[in-house]
Amino acid sequence: MRALHPRRFKTPEGRTVSIRTMAKALRAIRQNPDAEYPGWNWFPTPGRMIVSEFRRGLHDRINRRYC
């Protein structure tokens, strides 16, 4: 059975990241969304795309939970 509240996130690359690390990374990415960041995919990814994908995944989780 999966936990109601996850303790880790999984990047598209397959790496697991703690919630604290993800929150710090998102804060830094939001301050400079035009930069490209390694480690999200197998290629450097623009910050705007990372925030967009994170938001899409969050909304998907919310909708799955309450439907």
N, C-alpha and C positions, 0 to 999 in steps of 0.2 A: 504494500500500500504506500502510495506517495504521500509525503507530508503536505499539509494544507498550505504551509508557508515554506518555500524553499530556502535553503541556507546557502545555495550557490547558484550561479548562472552559468550557462554554457554558451561560449561564443560560436559563431558559425564554423570556425576552424576546429571546434571540438574541445577546446581548453575549458576547464572549469575555473571559475573566478568567484571569490567570496563576495558577498553583498557589499561589505565595506570597501573592498578594492574597486568594485564596479562603480560605487557611488563617488569615490575619489576621482576615478577616471572620467566619469560623465561630467563632473564639475569642471575638470580641466578642459575637456573637449568643448563644453559649452562656452568657455571663455575664448577659445580659438577654433571655431568650427570650420574654418577654411583650410586648416592644416591637414596633412595626411598622416594617419597613425598606423603603425605596423602592429601585427598581432591580432587583429580582428578577423581578417580573412587571410588568405595566403598571399595577398598583395596589399600594399599600403592603401588604406581606405580613408576617404574624406570624412572629417568629423561630422558634417551634416548628415551623411548617410548612416553613420553609426547611431546618432541620436534618433534618426527617423526609424531605423530598424528596431532599436530598443523600445521606442514608443509603440510601434506596431505590435511587437511581441507582448508588451504589457497589456494593451487593449485586447489582444487575442486571449490572453490568460483570464482577464476579467470576464469577457463574454463567455468563455467556456465554463467558468465556474458558476455563473448565474443563469445559464440557459437550461 
